């Protein structure tokens, strides 16, 4: 069953390769959606896919790439928009 989540990640998540790392992970799991930097220094993502796959991605999002340090993750269920691919947004 398709599920969607909106994520906001806080911490050292910009300038450390977090978006590219997250996109590779999402693409490998065949998840749709996007990831982008926010002006607040946070990272935003929308992920759409199988519920159990999204749960794994949520868990892994707290780890991040080696130079990242995620201190907080806010997420909530959202509409399952028609995201077929996963993209990095500017």
C-alpha positions, 0 to 999 in steps of 0.5 A: 500500500502506498503511503506518503510522509513529509520530513523536516530534518534539523542539525548539520544537514546542509553542506555535508552531502545529505541531499545526495546521500538521501536521494541515492538511498531513496532511489535504491529503495524505489521511493518517489518524492524529493529532497531539498534544502530550506532557507532555515538550514533544515532539509525537507523531503517528501517520500512516497512508497511502500509503508515498510520501505518508508519506515526503513528510510525514516530510520536511516534518515537519522543517520545520514552521511558521515559529515552530517549530524541529524539532531531532530526529525519531524515527519507526518503522513501526507497525501501520496502525490504521483511521484514516480522518481526521486529528485533533488530540488534546488 
